[in-house]
C-alpha cells in the first residue's frame, strides 16, 4: 500500500475519465474496496495503469495497492497505449452477464 501523493502521473497518459466513470469507480471502491492494484514503472516512476483510482484515493485520503514493474521507455509507451484497448476488445456473453447481474443487489 502506497501514499498516492508519492506516485507520478504519466505525462503520456492519453485516457480521460468522465463523470459516469468516476461515479462507477467510487461506487465500486465504496462497496468492495481495492480489488485491483495500480501499476508503476520503477524505471521512470510513472503510473502506467490506475490514474483514476489514484485520483480517487487522493480525494478519499486512502492508500493504494501498487504493483511495480520494470519497463524501458518504449515498453512503458506500449503498455500505456495498449493495455486498455486490448481489454476493450473482449466480447460479451449477454446471457452470462444477465445471470451474473441477477445475483447482485
C-alpha positions as CSV (number, residue, x, y, z in Angstrom):
1,X,0.0,0.0,0.0
2,X,1.4,3.4,-1.0
3,X,0.5,7.0,-0.4
4,X,-0.9,8.1,-3.7
5,X,0.7,11.5,-3.3
6,X,4.0,9.8,-3.9
7,X,3.0,8.4,-7.3
8,X,3.7,10.3,-10.6
9,X,1.0,10.5,-13.2
10,X,2.3,9.5,-16.6
11,X,2.8,12.6,-18.7
12,X,1.8,10.5,-21.8
13,X,-1.4,9.2,-20.3
14,X,-4.0,9.6,-23.1
15,X,-7.0,8.4,-21.2
16,X,-9.7,10.8,-19.9
17,X,-12.3,10.0,-17.2
18,X,-15.8,11.3,-17.4
19,X,-18.2,11.8,-14.5
20,X,-20.0,8.5,-15.1
21,X,-16.7,6.6,-14.9
22,X,-15.7,8.5,-11.8
23,X,-19.0,7.7,-10.1
24,X,-18.7,4.0,-11.1
25,X,-15.2,3.7,-9.6
26,X,-16.4,5.5,-6.4
27,X,-19.3,3.1,-6.1
28,X,-17.0,0.1,-6.6
29,X,-14.4,1.3,-4.1
30,X,-17.2,2.0,-1.6
31,X,-18.7,-1.4,-1.8
32,X,-15.7,-3.8,-2.3
33,X,-12.7,-1.6,-1.7
34,X,-9.4,-2.0,-3.5
35,X,-9.5,-5.1,-5.7
36,X,-7.0,-4.1,-8.4
37,X,-3.6,-2.6,-7.9
38,X,-2.2,0.3,-9.8
39,X,0.9,-0.3,-11.9
40,X,4.0,1.8,-11.6
41,X,7.2,1.6,-13.7
42,X,10.3,1.5,-11.5
43,X,12.5,2.9,-14.3
44,X,10.6,6.2,-14.7
45,X,8.4,6.2,-11.6
46,X,5.4,6.8,-13.8
47,X,2.0,5.2,-13.4
48,X,1.2,3.0,-16.3
49,X,-2.3,1.9,-15.1
50,X,-4.6,3.2,-12.5
51,X,-4.6,7.0,-12.8
52,X,-8.3,7.4,-11.9
53,X,-8.0,5.0,-8.9
54,X,-5.1,7.1,-7.7
55,X,-7.1,10.3,-8.1
56,X,-9.9,8.8,-6.1
57,X,-7.6,7.6,-3.4
58,X,-6.2,11.1,-3.1
59,X,-9.7,12.5,-2.7
60,X,-10.6,9.8,-0.1
61,X,-7.4,10.1,1.9
62,X,-6.6,6.4,1.2
63,X,-3.5,4.5,0.3
64,X,-3.4,2.4,-3.0
65,X,-2.1,-1.0,-3.7
66,X,0.7,-0.8,-6.2
67,X,2.4,-3.4,-8.4
68,X,5.8,-2.3,-9.6
69,X,7.2,-3.4,-13.0
70,X,10.4,-2.6,-14.7
71,X,9.9,-1.3,-18.3
72,X,12.0,0.5,-20.8
73,X,10.7,3.8,-22.1
74,X,9.5,2.0,-25.2
75,X,7.8,-0.7,-23.2
76,X,6.1,1.8,-21.0
77,X,4.7,3.6,-24.0
78,X,3.5,0.3,-25.4
79,X,1.7,-0.6,-22.2
80,X,0.2,2.8,-21.9
81,X,-1.0,2.7,-25.5
82,X,-2.4,-0.9,-25.5
83,X,-3.5,-2.0,-22.0
84,X,-7.0,-0.6,-22.0
85,X,-7.7,-1.1,-25.7
86,X,-6.7,-4.8,-25.5
87,X,-9.1,-5.3,-22.6
88,X,-11.8,-3.4,-24.5
89,X,-11.5,-6.0,-27.4
90,X,-13.2,-8.7,-25.3
91,X,-16.6,-9.7,-26.4
92,X,-19.7,-10.0,-24.2
93,X,-21.8,-13.1,-23.4
94,X,-25.1,-11.4,-22.8
95,X,-26.7,-14.4,-21.2
96,X,-23.9,-14.9,-18.7
97,X,-23.8,-11.2,-17.9
98,X,-27.5,-11.2,-17.2
99,X,-27.1,-14.2,-14.9
100,X,-24.2,-12.6,-13.1
101,X,-26.1,-9.3,-12.6
102,X,-29.2,-11.0,-11.4
103,X,-27.3,-12.2,-8.4
104,X,-26.0,-8.8,-7.4
105,X,-28.2,-6.5,-5.3
